[in-house]
Amino acid sequence: MIRYKIDIMKELTSKGYSYTRIKKEKLLSAQTLENVKQGKSITLDTLNKICLMTKLQVEDIIEVIATDEEKEKYS
């Protein structure tokens, strides 16, 4: 299971990307912002944009934590 290591919205805000600015400049869609807020999956394209906006690397933003079911299936 992939999960966010950081609060993406908080990080975006700290870099000057408020919810209003993101929507106004059409940097990310409203649905994407909702998915991020709810910890749902995003596309690689969106992850790329978030990395560029926050100046962070992928490994700073997400991590893979195997569930018990995944451990059993893929071990």
Secondary structure, DSSP 8 states (H G I E B T S, - for coil): -EEESS-HHHHHHHTT--HHHHHHTTSS-HHHHHHHHTT----HHHHHHHHHHHT--HHHHEEE---HHHHHHH-
